[in-house]
Amino acid sequence: MPTSPTPRRISWDLLRVVAVLAVILGHVTHQGALLHPELTGYPVRVTAQFGAAILLVISAYFVCASLRKGNPRRWLWNRVARLVPAYLVAVLLTYVVTRWAAISFSGLPYPPGVTGFLFGVPQGPPSNPSPWYIPTWLDLLANLGMVQEWGIRSETFYYLDGSYWTLPVQLLAFTGAALLWPRSWRTHRLTVALLWSLILVPLALRFPVFAPGTASPVVETFYYGLGLHRLHVFAIGVAIWLWAQRRLKTWHIALFVTAAVAAQDLQVFPFHVALPQDAQRWPSTIGFAVLLLLVCLAARGPDWRFPGLARIAPAVTWLAGISYGLYLVHQELGYVLARALLDLGLPGWLRLPVVVGAAVLAGWAVTAGVERPAHRWLTRRRKPEEPQVKDAEPVFVGGGS
């Protein structure tokens, strides 16, 4: 008899929503003012940075939960089909909107023609004392190819949206998981040793071998381009899954959690203090630790079906379902909208809910209009006799379904 699908747990949805809202509020109220000094005046300022890391932890946890159910190659294609089309559409949309906005906000004339508007260089000095960076065709190509990290230190090209760093890191992690999963040598001891190495080896490279401030741009490019500074979040996600399956002792997961929190603090704040462009150190580290403990509770404890939470469960589940699309479109497009609202004279207390609400609407549009239909089309079964294993939970950073 076919088994019934695992019921959706509100605990995971709530964690995704809290994490993605932390990302959005941090970008809108804190990071935006660092990039564009005029975008201030909000009633709150969220200076803690932990949401994206928690989303990656959850992603790694569900890699294990879903990969064990099917063919690794098919599983990897399923992930690519879910992530990449929506990302490419978001890149194109962000490029066009940002080109228009940056030229306008900087007080420059638009280059003539469609080609000039999309790829030309505006003539004349900007009339705005705080001009916006105008993205180029090379930025577009780099972002479409997900190689932004490999040119940003040499100032060859830049991120169109700062949130895009998670996509290449996730795809590298998913590819590694698909390659390692079916290997016969993958015993429990070797798996645990590999998880510890994912935490400790990048720290050894980052500090004893290449001390902060002394590494060459080439070394830093390889270190960040390969995502070594984020391997600990994938390691702790897998470790929590092993613990939830009773394959890791509680004392051992406690060591993993402690090590992951320390690694997060060291990787985000390698100089042990927050630099001017950073979030605040201790709120970020403590926020990551608290959310990580809640991930452990969600993984092994009962679902959070509390009376008050049950009432908002449909809204939480809906937001969790569009959170990948929401993650893709909230930051740079949010800055453009915030600046347009500022030019209209809206105060910060009104701009904030409008920007967040618009991000939710745009995230839903990307999810419903691109992510889900593209995924269905790309994963259509041409041979119905080969059943497709459906994931119990989504496994990517935004947590969409």
Summary of the structure (lengths in Angstrom):
residues: 401
radius of gyration: 21.6
end to end distance: 26.0
largest distance: 71.9
contacts: 1284
relative contact order: 0.18
helix: 66%
strand: 0%
